[in-house]
Amino acid sequence: MKMKKCAVVGLALASIIGAFLWQFFKEDHGVGVDSVSWLPREARNITYIRNDAIKVAEFDVEREAFRRWCARQEMPLRELRDGEEHTILRCRLILEERGVLLSARDPNKGENDLHSMQQGSKKLGVGDLFYEERWSNGGGYSIGYDVRSGRGYYYHSRH
């Protein structure tokens, strides 16, 4: 009887640990998606990756709809002025590494560092919209809008 009780307790503990690990390591991603619950409902053509540590997305959205959504989230966008530039990390390289997106890199050329910089981050400049919040643990938000392309960029890290 004691052996059976130990087996039941062991199985219960293994199930709890397994459920925790599955929850911690599960990942969700999409390319060309029409909607994601944690982005503005007006967002379309969404490419994203989400796991326990990060949420990263880029998407088509109208400027004013995105501005209103950010204001409701208490993350007001501001227009960048002369001399201001900011970058936001993108999900494209992560999705390429996972085989979700095809890589445009040529492994035989020395352009991989330049490609990684271009695909791994979005540079925003004069006239674009931007919001950033950084936390002491290294986490925070970077949110931006490229006025010329009509694309929103969202980066959130828990740490």
C-alpha positions as CSV (number, residue, x, y, z in Angstrom):
1,M,0.0,0.0,0.0
2,K,2.8,2.4,0.9
3,M,4.4,1.7,-2.6
4,K,1.2,2.5,-4.3
5,K,0.8,5.8,-2.4
6,C,4.4,6.8,-3.3
7,A,3.7,6.0,-7.0
8,V,0.5,8.1,-7.0
9,V,2.3,11.1,-5.3
10,G,5.2,10.7,-7.8
11,L,2.9,10.7,-10.8
12,A,1.0,13.7,-9.5
13,L,4.3,15.6,-9.0
14,A,5.6,14.6,-12.4
15,S,2.3,15.8,-13.9
16,I,2.5,19.2,-12.2
17,I,6.1,19.7,-13.2
18,G,5.3,18.6,-16.8
19,A,2.4,21.0,-17.0
20,F,4.5,23.9,-15.7
21,L,7.3,23.1,-18.1
22,W,4.9,22.9,-21.0
23,Q,3.3,26.2,-20.1
24,F,6.8,27.8,-19.7
25,F,8.2,26.6,-23.0
26,K,5.2,26.7,-25.2
27,E,5.5,29.1,-28.1
28,D,3.0,30.6,-30.5
29,H,3.8,32.2,-33.8
30,G,2.1,33.3,-37.0
31,V,2.8,34.8,-40.4
32,G,0.2,36.9,-42.3
33,V,-2.4,36.4,-39.5
34,D,-5.6,38.5,-39.5
35,S,-5.8,39.1,-35.7
36,V,-4.1,38.4,-32.4
37,S,-5.8,39.1,-29.1
38,W,-3.0,41.2,-27.6
39,L,-2.8,43.6,-30.6
40,P,-5.2,46.2,-31.9
41,R,-8.3,44.7,-33.5
42,E,-7.6,46.8,-36.6
43,A,-4.2,45.1,-37.1
44,R,-3.9,42.9,-40.2
45,N,-1.1,40.9,-42.0
46,I,0.4,40.2,-38.6
47,T,3.7,38.4,-38.2
48,Y,4.4,37.5,-34.6
49,I,6.1,35.2,-32.0
50,R,4.9,34.9,-28.4
51,N,6.2,32.8,-25.5
52,D,6.5,33.2,-21.8
53,A,9.3,35.8,-22.1
54,I,8.5,37.9,-25.2
55,K,5.8,39.1,-27.5
56,V,7.1,40.5,-30.8
57,A,4.9,41.5,-33.8
58,E,4.8,43.6,-36.9
59,F,1.6,44.4,-38.7
60,D,-0.4,46.7,-41.0
61,V,-2.6,49.2,-39.2
62,E,-3.9,52.7,-39.8
63,R,-1.9,55.3,-38.0
64,E,-4.8,56.8,-35.9
65,A,-6.2,53.4,-34.9
66,F,-2.8,52.4,-33.6
67,R,-2.3,55.7,-31.8
68,R,-5.7,55.3,-30.1
69,W,-5.0,51.7,-29.1
70,C,-1.6,52.7,-27.6
71,A,-3.2,55.5,-25.7
72,R,-5.8,53.1,-24.2
73,Q,-2.9,50.8,-23.2
74,E,-1.3,53.8,-21.4
75,M,1.6,53.7,-23.9
76,P,1.2,56.9,-25.8
77,L,3.1,57.2,-29.1
78,R,5.1,60.4,-29.8
79,E,6.4,61.6,-33.1
80,L,10.2,61.4,-33.5
81,R,11.9,64.7,-34.3
82,D,15.1,65.8,-36.1
83,G,18.1,63.8,-34.8
84,E,16.0,61.1,-33.1
85,E,16.3,57.5,-34.1
86,H,15.1,54.4,-32.3
87,T,15.1,50.7,-33.2
88,I,12.7,48.0,-32.3
89,L,13.6,44.3,-32.3
90,R,11.6,42.3,-34.9
91,C,10.6,38.6,-34.9
92,R,11.7,37.9,-38.4
93,L,15.2,36.4,-37.5
94,I,13.7,34.2,-34.7
95,L,11.1,32.9,-37.2
96,E,13.8,32.2,-39.8
97,E,15.9,30.3,-37.2
98,R,12.8,28.2,-36.4
99,G,12.2,27.5,-40.1
100,V,8.9,29.3,-40.1
101,L,10.1,31.9,-42.6
102,L,12.5,31.3,-45.4
103,S,15.8,33.1,-45.0
104,A,17.0,35.5,-47.6
105,R,20.6,35.0,-46.4
106,D,23.2,33.5,-48.7
107,P,25.5,31.4,-46.5
108,N,28.3,31.7,-49.1
109,K,28.5,35.5,-48.8
110,G,29.8,37.7,-46.0
111,E,26.5,39.6,-45.8
112,N,25.0,37.7,-43.0
113,D,25.8,40.3,-40.3
114,L,24.2,43.1,-42.4
115,H,21.2,40.9,-43.1
116,S,20.8,40.0,-39.5
117,M,20.9,43.7,-38.5
118,Q,18.3,44.6,-41.2
119,Q,16.0,41.7,-40.5
120,G,16.5,41.7,-36.7
121,S,15.5,45.3,-36.0
122,K,13.4,48.1,-37.4
123,K,14.9,51.6,-37.4
124,L,12.4,54.4,-36.9
125,G,13.3,58.0,-37.7
126,V,11.9,61.5,-38.1
127,G,8.1,61.6,-38.4
128,D,7.6,58.0,-37.2
129,L,5.9,57.3,-33.9
130,F,7.5,55.6,-30.9
131,Y,7.0,54.6,-27.3
132,E,9.5,52.9,-25.0
133,E,9.3,51.8,-21.4
134,R,12.3,50.0,-19.8
135,W,12.3,48.2,-16.5
136,S,15.2,47.6,-14.0
137,N,15.1,43.8,-14.7
138,G,15.8,44.4,-18.5
139,G,12.2,44.0,-19.6
140,G,9.8,46.5,-21.0
141,Y,8.1,47.7,-24.1
142,S,9.2,49.2,-27.4
143,I,6.3,50.2,-29.7
144,G,6.6,52.0,-33.0
145,Y,4.9,53.0,-36.2
146,D,6.6,53.5,-39.6
147,V,4.5,56.2,-41.2
148,R,5.8,55.5,-44.7
149,S,4.9,51.8,-44.7
150,G,1.8,52.0,-42.5
151,R,3.3,49.2,-40.2
152,G,3.2,48.9,-36.5
153,Y,5.9,47.2,-34.5
154,Y,5.4,45.8,-31.0
155,Y,8.1,44.4,-28.7
156,H,7.4,43.3,-25.1
157,S,9.9,41.5,-22.9
158,R,9.2,40.3,-19.3
159,H,12.9,40.4,-18.5
